[in-house]
């Protein structure tokens, strides 16, 4: 049997019923025997997640997006994959470069990478993201150079963990939080706290520091200061769905969703009509399938979808004939 066939067999067995202790040991031994096994195993679970999503869409009607809570079993298993992969330092193909006193990690478009750090902390990098890591005896310094990352911080009160993104410093002792340079509303830095407490401060001292607790978000912008928002627990999980290759939208416009998909795929969603772009959507979608997303929202919103190579256009039925002629 091929690696993919064995991986699929394990996933099918897990889906039927919980593994026995001996079966779990056999699976773990197989996963650790070859780094390629992790990739095949993750792909098999991705197929399972997409199958669950298709079933949910069929049950709820092809025109409606399914609820973000549907694939919880698959999400739990994928989190196990992340943890197991961290044990051997492999999750996705990423770039790692060592510089004097620094470590540099980056992901390409469509990749997700979990990086275990020497202190027991971990960084999960979103698609097309970059970080630089520099540890000293007194501090743990991370610089987010591009994109978004989730930081799971090992507690050490004597050695603060500081993430710098543009002109914003985020300081934690032991917590879990995400920092994003792709924030689409304020044009600044977004900090989302999943667990614990962090301090958010402007590096130039122009804005008063802010303490942020779990289920809160800070939007930091030099011209507007630091704005604080409460975030329901379920919304926190949805906003971090990218860790599992998914994008969650909760009242976002189609234009915003199209911009998000560009971070994960070379296929572009083009919306020429501002009225179409302002339509709002709710649902959970595969980040690597913008065409599938376009087809789904076209059905649910009564739009027309047309694809020409790597360009997918969404338009209203009134303008669709004109758009089809212009693409010829």
TABEL-V143994 format. One record per residue. RES is the residue in one letter. PSI is psi in whole degrees, -180 to 180 (none if undefined). Layout:
RES;PSI, RES;PSI
//
This chain:
X;147, X;167, X;-44, X;-37, X;-41, X;-43, X;-45, X;-37, X;-41, X;-45, X;-41, X;-40, X;-41, X;-36, X;-30, X;-42, X;159, X;144, X;148, X;170, X;-42, X;-41, X;-41, X;-39, X;-40, X;-42, X;-46, X;-40, X;-40, X;-42, X;-38, X;-9, X;-27, X;131, X;-29, X;-25, X;-36, X;-43, X;-44, X;-40, X;-44, X;-40, X;-40, X;-40, X;-32, X;-40, X;-42, X;-43, X;-42, X;-35, X;-44, X;-41, X;-43, X;-40, X;-41, X;-40, X;-40, X;-40, X;-35, X;-1, X;135, X;-19, X;0, X;140, X;142, X;162, X;144, X;-12, X;-3, X;-47, X;43, X;-37, X;-47, X;-37, X;-38, X;-43, X;-40, X;-36, X;-36, X;-40, X;-43, X;-47, X;-43, X;-39, X;-35, X;-30, X;-29, X;6, X;22, X;128, X;-50, X;165, X;114, X;175, X;130, X;127, X;132, X;128, X;161, X;113, X;-3, X;157, X;138, X;131, X;143, X;152, X;148, X;174, X;129, X;-3, X;148, X;132, X;129, X;127, X;112, X;134, X;165, X;-22, X;2, X;-7, X;174, X;148, X;131, X;116, X;133, X;176, X;140, X;51, X;158, X;140, X;153, X;131, X;131, X;114, X;139, X;-179, X;-28, X;-24, X;157, X;105, X;129, X;135, X;120, X;110, X;-28, X;145, X;-137, X;150, X;149, X;134, X;118, X;108, X;128, X;133, X;129, X;91, X;-26, X;0, X;81, X;147, X;113, X;124, X;124, X;129, X;114, X;-121, X;24, X;133, X;134, X;118, X;131, X;157, X;-58, X;110, X;-176, X;122, X;158, X;145, X;134, X;137, X;9, X;13, X;125, X;-5, X;-46, X;-14, X;15, X;-137, X;135, X;134, X;124, X;120, X;122, X;-40, X;150, X;-155, X;140, X;157, X;129, X;126, X;150, X;130, X;-23, X;-3, X;13, X;-20, X;139, X;139, X;155, X;137, X;133, X;132, X;177, X;145, X;30, X;154, X;142, X;133, X;109, X;125, X;131, X;-39, X;-23, X;2, X;-150, X;118, X;135, X;137, X;141, X;144, X;119, X;150, X;-44, X;-35, X;-33, X;-47, X;-41, X;-40, X;-20, X;16, X;-19, X;-24, X;-25, X;21, X;24, X;156, X;131, X;133, X;135, X;78, X;10, X;155, X;161, X;-36, X;-41, X;-44, X;-42, X;-41, X;-38, X;-43, X;-28, X;-22, X;-15, X;-13, X;151, X;-10, X;124, X;138, X;119, X;130, X;106, X;-27, X;117, X;-32, X;-39, X;-43, X;-23, X;-6, X;144, X;149, X;159, X;132, X;173, X;128, X;153, X;125, X;-24, X;8, X;66, X;-33, X;-41, X;-40, X;-47, X;-42, X;-40, X;-49, X;-29, X;-42, X;-42, X;-28, X;3, X;37, X;175, X;133, X;134, X;133, X;134, X;98, X;-124, X;14, X;124, X;122, X;136, X;130, X;167, X;158, X;-30, X;-36, X;-6, X;-45, X;-40, X;-42, X;-36, X;-39, X;-38, X;-21, X;-11, X;none
//
